[in-house]
Amino acid sequence: MALKICTHCRESNVEGSIICVVCGNSLKDARMEGTPIAIKDYSGNTTPTICQHSNEHLAQGSVTCKYCGTAVSKTVKGSRYYSDHISSDEGGGSTPMETFGRGCLWLILGTLGLLLIASITRSTINIPWFIFIPIVILVFWMASKKSK
């Protein structure tokens, strides 16, 4: 980041400053120190300019595409965590977090349903582990199949 050095009090001011923050002197003739933001090269870290999903131009600094709502993310060369298309609005499954959240919700709702049945009948419900585990697997499998 470049700094403007005040000629009157020698205070450092941010690059776009017009007057000194300490003495109020004009920074019109102040010298710059450091590299101005405008000429810095951020090779390796780039923000996409075209939406990967809708192929429309993105506004500079936008977080989402205004046409399709797809989240825009900076790409880092070699990053294995970057996804070209973060949104899963189109058919074809869910993201892992959506699947996990939906599966947990269904398990909680199922547990509450069993508690309700147990309290109405004033009894206990015992589910053996060899039945419970396949039910959990089935619930998460069903949660991964996103319905429209």
GUVODREN-793324 format. One line per field, with one value per residue (C-alpha): residue number from 1; residue in one letter; x, y, z. Coordinates in steps of 0.2 Angstrom, whole numbers, always signed. Each point is the difference from the previous one (the first is absolute). Last residue first. Layout:
num = (NUM ...);
residu = (A ...);
east = (X ...);
north = (Y ...);
up = (Z ...);
END
This chain:
num = (148 147 146 145 144 143 142 141 140 139 138 137 136 135 134 133 132 131 130 129 128 127 126 125 124 123 122 121 120 119 118 117 116 115 114 113 112 111 110 109 108 107 106 105 104 103 102 101 100 99 98 97 96 95 94 93 92 91 90 89 88 87 86 85 84 83 82 81 80 79 78 77 76 75 74 73 72 71 70 69 68 67 66 65 64 63 62 61 60 59 58 57 56 55 54 53 52 51 50 49 48 47 46 45 44 43 42 41 40 39 38 37 36 35 34 33 32 31 30 29 28 27 26 25 24 23 22 21 20 19 18 17 16 15 14 13 12 11 10 9 8 7 6 5 4 3 2 1);
residu = (K S K K S A M W F V L I V I P I F I F W P I N I T S R T I S A I L L L G L T G L I L W L C G R G F T E M P T S G G G E D S S I H D S Y Y R S G K V T K S V A T G C Y K C T V S G Q A L H E N S H Q C I T P T T N G S Y D K I A I P T G E M R A D K L S N G C V V C I I S G E V N S E R C H T C I K L A M);
east = (-189 +7 +18 +7 +13 -13 -6 +18 +1 -16 +4 +17 -8 -14 +14 +9 -16 -5 +16 +1 -16 -14 -9 -15 -6 -19 -12 -10 -1 +18 +8 -9 +6 +18 -1 -5 +13 +13 -6 +0 +18 +5 -8 +9 +16 -2 -5 +15 +12 -7 +1 +17 +6 -7 -16 -5 -3 -12 +4 +1 +16 +10 +18 +5 +18 +4 +17 +6 +14 +9 +14 -1 -12 -17 -10 -18 -16 -16 -12 -16 -5 +0 +7 +15 +5 +14 +3 +17 +0 -17 -1 -2 -12 +5 -15 +9 +18 -4 +12 +13 +7 +10 +18 +13 +15 +7 -6 +11 +0 -1 -16 +3 +15 +17 +9 +3 -8 +6 -12 -3 -19 +0 -8 +4 -14 +13 -3 -11 +9 -11 -4 +2 -2 +16 -2 +10 +16 +5 +16 -8 +1 +4 -12 +5 -12 -1 +0 -7);
north = (-149 -15 -1 -18 +2 +1 -17 -8 +9 -7 -18 +0 +6 -14 -13 +5 -1 -18 -8 +11 -6 +12 +1 +10 +3 +1 +13 -2 +19 +2 -13 +6 +18 -6 -10 +15 +11 -13 +0 +19 +0 -13 +10 +16 -9 -7 +17 +8 -13 +0 +19 +0 -13 +10 -7 -11 +2 +13 +18 +12 -8 +16 -1 -2 +0 -7 +5 -11 -8 +16 -2 +18 +10 +4 +14 -5 +6 -8 -4 +11 -3 +17 +11 -11 +0 +8 +14 +10 +5 -4 -17 -3 -14 -18 -6 -13 +4 +18 +11 +12 -13 +7 -4 -6 -8 +16 +15 +13 +17 +15 +7 -3 +12 -9 +8 +18 +15 +18 +14 +14 -1 -6 +16 +4 -5 -3 -18 -8 +8 +6 -8 -18 -14 -9 +0 +13 -1 +15 +10 +16 +13 -10 -14 -17 -9 -19 -14 -17);
up = (-33 +9 +5 +2 +13 +14 -5 +2 +16 +6 -6 +9 +16 -2 -4 +16 +11 -5 +4 +15 +8 +2 +17 +2 +17 +6 +5 -17 -3 +7 -10 -16 +3 +4 -17 -9 +8 -5 -18 +0 +6 -12 -14 +5 +1 -18 -7 +8 -6 -17 -1 +6 -12 -15 -7 -15 -18 -3 -2 +15 +6 +3 +2 -18 -5 +17 +9 +14 -10 -2 -12 -6 +12 -7 +8 +2 -8 +6 -13 +1 -18 -9 +14 +2 +19 +10 -12 +1 -18 -8 -8 -19 -4 -4 +10 +11 -1 +3 -10 +8 +12 +15 -1 +13 -9 -7 +11 -9 +9 -12 +6 +18 +0 +5 +15 +4 -9 +1 +5 -12 +1 +18 +6 +19 +12 +14 +6 -13 -14 -15 -17 +6 -13 +4 +19 +10 +9 +10 -4 +8 -14 -16 +5 -6 -12 +3 -12 +4);
END
